[in-house]
């Protein structure tokens, strides 16, 4: 998975918002519907994916994930924005918008 993860974030034509989460994490379940809203509202400008830290501990360790949920926005394979904790969709959109391609 790690190789596929790195290929995915490097080869994506738009930035990739990664949600590091776990099934036992309450705040992770709170942010999940908010991330769906982000994906719907920014569908052509960002991809949203989830990484289960229990199933992919090496990826979580590589990016220094200490608490979940943690969101990291990758642009051209490199992290450009990072936040921990649950937050509403509009706050996420506001914070990541400067890193996204502008709409035509």
WOTA-V579305 format. One line per field, one symbol per residue. ss: DSSP state (a for helix, b for strand, c for the rest). Layout:
ss = ???
//
This chain:
ss = caaaaaaaaaacccbbbbbbbccccaaaaaaaaaaaaaaaaccccbbbbbbbccccaaaaaacccccccbbbbbbccbbbbbbbccccaaaaaaaaaaaccccc
//
